[in-house]
C-alpha cells in the first residue's frame, strides 16, 4: 500500500508531556494580504502580538488554528482560515488562534521520501498555500533532512494501518525553530 499524497499542513496530535493543547490569541491586521490555511505555520510580525504566514526557513511562532473577527457590517465571524484582504470593522485586529506551545506534537506529511533513519533529524517545511477546503498545503520538505538547525524535528512516524515508512509518510514533529525556544539539531 502506498501513502496517499494529500498535504494538509500541521495538525496538533498531543502534548509531549500530556498537558492540554490550547490555542493562544494573536492578532491579524485588518486587510492582511495573504491566505493562511488551517494548520499553516505562522510567525510573529514584529508589530505587537500579531502573526503572519511562516515561510520555509523562518523561525515559527506556532500553527494556525482558526480566526475570529467582526466584519465591516458588525457581524461576528469565525473561519478555519484567513482569506487575503479580509477587512474588519474599524480596522481592529482579527483574533487568530495559534497553537504556540513548543511541546505540541504535530502530524505533517513528508513531501517525498522518508526512512526510519530520518527519525530524530531536522527538516524545513515546504512553501504552503491553501487548498479548496481552507487547509494549509504545507509539508515537511523531504529534501532538507539534516542534523543542523531546521524548522521541524522528526519525533516519529504515524504508526497506524494507513501510513507506512516511505514517500508521503505522515510524521510526528515538534517545531524546532520556535520563537519561544532555541535549539540546534541532534
N, C-alpha and C positions, 0 to 999 in steps of 0.2 A: 504494500500500500504506500503510495506517495503522499506526502503532505500537500495540502491544498494551499495554493498561493493566494492568500487573502489578507493582506496587511490591514490592520485596523488600530494602529497606534499602540499606546501603552495602557494596559488595563490593570488596575490595582487588584492584587490577589490576596495578600495578607501582610501583616506587620511582622517584621523579623523577630520581634520579641514578644509577640502575642498581644500587643496593645491594640486599641481600636484604630481603625483607619478613618481619619476625619479630613475634611477639606478645611482650608483656611480662606478667608475672604481677601481678595485683592481687587484693585481697580483696573478697568479697561477704559481708556479715554474714549469719550463720545466721538464717533466718526472714525475710529481706528481703521485704517485701510489695509486690513489683512484678514483672511479667513483663518479661524482657529477651530479645528475639529475636536470633538470629544476624544480624549486620550492623547492630545498633542503635547509635546514637550514645550514648556514655556520658560521664559527668563524674565528677570526684572528689567524695567526700562531705565532705571536710574533716576526716575522722577517720582518721588513719593513711594507709595506702596502699589505701583502699577506693574502689570505684566504685559508681555507681547510674545509672539511666537518665537520659539527657540529654533536655531538652525544647527546643522552638523558642526561639531566642534565647540559650540557655546557651552559655557557653564550654565547649568539649568537651575531654576527655582523649584520646579516640580512638574506635575502633569495636570492638564486642564480637565475639569470635571463638570463644566456647565457654566451658565451665566444668567444673571437676573438683572433687569433694568426697568425703568419707567419709560415708555416710548413717548414720542413727541405729542401724542394725543392725551397723555396722562394715564394710559393703561399699563398695569404691571405685566411684564413679560418674563418668561423663562424659556431658555433653549439649551440643548446639549452642546451647541456650537455657536460661535460668534461669526456673524456674516459681515464681511468687509463693508465699511461705511455706515454701519448702523448708528443712528443718531438717537441720543437720549434727551428727555425733557430737561431743558435748562442746561444742556451740555454737562450734566452731572455724570461722574464716572459710573459705568455699569459695574456690577459686583460679580467678579469671576470667582468660581470655586476651584481651588487648586489643592491637589494632594502634594503637600510640600514637606512632609516628614522624610528625611533621607533614609529611614529604615523601613520603608514600604517596599515590598517585592512587587514588581510589575511583570505581567506577561507581555511579550512582544515577539513578533515573527522575525526570524533571520531572513535577510534579503536573498540569500543563496546558501552556500554550503555551511554545514555545521557538523563538527565531530566532537566526541566526548572530550578530546584533548583541549577543546576550547573552554570547558568549564573552568572558571577562575580567571579567565582572560578578560581584558577590557576591549571595548569597541565603541565607535561612534554610531550615531543614528544617520539614516538617510534623510535627504530633504523630504518634507512632507507637505501634503495638500489635504483636501477634504473630499471624501467620496460623496456619492449622491445621498447617502443616509446621514451625513453630518459627522462621520467618524474620521479621525486622522488617518492618513496613509503612511505615517512614519514606520520605519522598520529598523532593526539593528543591521548596520552595514557589514555584511559578511566579509567584505574586502578590507576591513580595518582591525581585525583581531591583533592584539598587542599586549605586551606586559607593561608598556609605558602608560601614562595617564590617558584616559579617554572618557567619554560621557557615561558609559554604562559598564558595570561589572557583571559578568555572567555567573549567576549563582547555581543554576542547574537548567535542565530542560524540563518541559512539562511532561510528566510521566502519566500518560493515560492511553486509552485504546485507539485514539485517533491521531496521535502525534508520535513521530519516530525521529531518531537521530538521522540527519541528512538535510537536503535542501528544504528551505522554508520551514524549518522546525520552529515550534513555539518554545520560547525560552523564558526563564525566570531571571530577572535582572534587578539590580539596585542602581540608582543613579549615583555614579561615582564622582563625576564633576558636578557637585551640588553647591549652590550658593551658601548653604548652611554647614558645609564641611569642606575639607580639602585633603584628598588622598591621592597618592601615586598608585600605579598598578602593582600587582603582586609579581 
